[in-house]
Amino acid sequence: MSQLWDTSGIAPQKSIVMAGETIPAIFWNAVAARGPNVWMRQKDFGIWRSWTWNETAQAVREIGHGLMALGFEARHTSSILSNTNIEWVLCDLAVLSAGGVSNGIYPTDAAEQVHYLCEDSGTRVLFVENDEQLDKALAVRDTLPLLQKIVVFDMDGLRDFHDPMVISLKQLQDLGREHAQQHPDMLMHRTAACKPEDLAILVYTSGTTGKPKGGMHSHHGLVYTVRGYNTLIARDERDECMCFLPLCHIAERMGGEFFSMYTGAKLNFVENPETVPENVREIAPTVFTAVPRVWEKFYSGVMIALKEAGGLQQAVYGWSIGVGQQVADLVLAQKPVPASLKLRFHVARLLALNNVRKMIGIHRARFLVTGAAPISPDLVRWYLALGLPMLEVWGMTETCGAATGVPADRIKPGSIGPAADYNEMRLDPVTSEILVRGPNVFMGYLNLPEKTAETIDADGWLHTGDVGVVDEEGFFRITDRMKDIIITAGGKNITPSELENELKFSPYVTDAVVIGDKRPYLTVIIMIDQENVEKYAQDNDVPFSNYASLTHSTEVQELIQAEVDRVNKKFARVEQIKKFWLLDTQLSAEDEELTPTMKLKRKLVEKKYTPQIEAMYR
Amino acid sequence: MSAASPTLNTAPEAADDNVMLKLLNVESAYGPIKAIRGVSLQVRQGEIATVLGSNGAGKTTILKTISGIIDPRKGSIEFKGQSITAQDPAFIVQRGLMHVPEGREVFPLLSIRDNLLMGAYTRNDRDGVARDMEAVYNYFPILRERAAQDAGLLSGGQQQMLAISRALMASPDLILLDEPSLGLSPKLTKEIFEIVVRINRERGTTILLVEQNANMALNASDYGYVLENGRIVMEDTCARLREKEDIKEFYLGMKEEGVRADRRWKKKKTWR
């Protein structure tokens, strides 16, 4: 078991663990090497069912041949519109094995977005999860001339539905088996013909600004980066991972699917997004990558349980976490942990901390990885105090996921770590924008050569749009997004994300958009954390009935005002937020105001809530 | 958006003389299980208010907490400007609040007349009781016809009529009505609802109605609350509630036509 003061057990390894220069080549090599071992697990009627590498290979072969039977050629594009599940991975690998280009679509996207993504990517075969997703495809297929077939994973409720364009995944596999008999080597030929420089996958940016752009990644870029991940983060065949973030997002595609395929770690799929906590407890992953939102949920779950616990339990937890914090502080300060403290920490773990870890399901975790959004340094410290190193990584679609990572033996909360060994990083001398160069940088945006040229300069540096600082140890810290810089009417340059991130660290704030461009002062639109604010209201006898009345109540207004005041203290007068407005509609990922990753879209929010914004300047 | 969906602010400072019953942050539990997790609502004098919700949402618990059968863990209940939080049920009845429980609960071995007189147990104005008895018989003539028979011999619908009548016999200001449609035919349900509305209009009795039959309840009531998992997620006038997407889909069973003729999957609830 790794200890905070000795992280040698979680040092990543530097050698190549699986040969192959393209994603399908690695996959088929891995199948040959690990055949009967388990790779994936997914619940089927409440029971975890395992998929060995051989079973996976069989299904991928059938789907791949099925695609070819439908006339799917090398370099054709296929899209997958589904929640994260095993079928997603099978179809992805089948498309890549057949030499095709694979694209993912968020299951929360509306029909119009599905249309845009299919049209832009030139999708020929569209995989959909179930009847709900099928309805979206059917609504827009008439205006997608390239689309040939829609393949449905789950046919429940579709028994009486017949359409020449729609087949089930099972039917596709039947077609594939027939095709494989007639052309037994065709899929392997396609895989072999696949070149490292070929386009492999499209990852559409979720687009906080404007239409989504299709980031193109070659096989070489993916393979290079996945090998790089292995030098950044430890993972091997014994590890159990959870797979639950959207696979159309670069984080789970790379860090989940491809990284596990390369290292042989097991992928456990959650039943649905709501059952993540239960499934995590059942699996108890040994390495766990998630987004800050998930870590916050776990933390507030523990806090709520603690409030309802007895006095003795609270006292024991208080003492134990205190000991954990002492250990964490020493480790963060790179000081040795005295033996007496180690002993007390051991007791603290036995008394309380191990149970807290068990409650979350991270009692077997060797370490935790967080990324895709900024995380509160205090939250990182809390997990450290539980005895778990939490490593922050930073990256984006365009860098093929992680480009920096905090090393386990030098955790600095608030910092995203130094550049990963596999890419170069520097700050633009004028704007302080973070620039990244390396084979992991993407090929460009599909159909958008001008946008690509704006993003990757002549020397090959990717302009990330994030503004940052770097310290003497080479650790980077993000301070803002380039495009978002606000210039107030007073001529002051403000970096809104600094304020927004500070606000988001409050348990009562989910997201915030700071307004103030060409305005006399700053204001902010805030989306509250419903669960925590409801809890606050109930604990403090604040009457409310629905979401709107909750946001309108005086006490909640005061609560948020206190959070705004707390943030304001950290900033100079001209950078302080004078007024705020709470979004009074409960938003979900289906709403246009939010990206599929639940971030507010700045431009859209500014436009949609103009009257409310204007009211703050009256 | 705020213009499109005006919502009533139930903040305590929005003092309304008209408010007859006010619940603030009420929490009730059965042992370790919290049935209602913080409910704030108000019922104005002379209106029919309704609480909609599925099985186990906590509707009956709200009524039982109001009438004092269960003491709340937290929060306060005000009736006609006075606190009745965790008071004795008998006291609450005397203050003018009657509860018609779920499943009627008439006294099966007493005659219908005696059942009605049980409702008037706390009164000592004989004239008034006689008048109310007459009024009740006018609303439900069948009760007059069978006045001498045992209540246990009545049909389900007739027992419901009797239970409502028994409550009326106390001449209450507010009646809590728990699922009057339970186990009744659609025709009988309709009749009962019509009379409930008549009672409200003619006698000015305020009614808090709890129902699973959303269609009936929304048509009969003035103001509605939607309860889910022990919390109110939506409130509005019933006219406006009927127009809400989620109410249509999840409570009235109306679905938009999809691309295919039928649809198995459910929309997600947004409550707006």
Interface residues (C-beta under 8 A of the other chain):
Chain A: N130 D131 E132 L134 D135 L138 A139 D156 G157 F161 E534 A537 Q538 D541 V542 P543 F544 S545 N546 Y547 A548 S549 H552 S553 T554 D584 T585 Q586 S588 E590 Q612
Chain B: M1 S2 S5 T7 L8 N9 T10 A11 P12 E13 L24 N25 E27 R37 G38 S40 L41 K74 G75 Y225 R231 I232 V233 M234 E235 G258 V259 R260 D262 R263 R264 W265 K268 T270 W271 R272
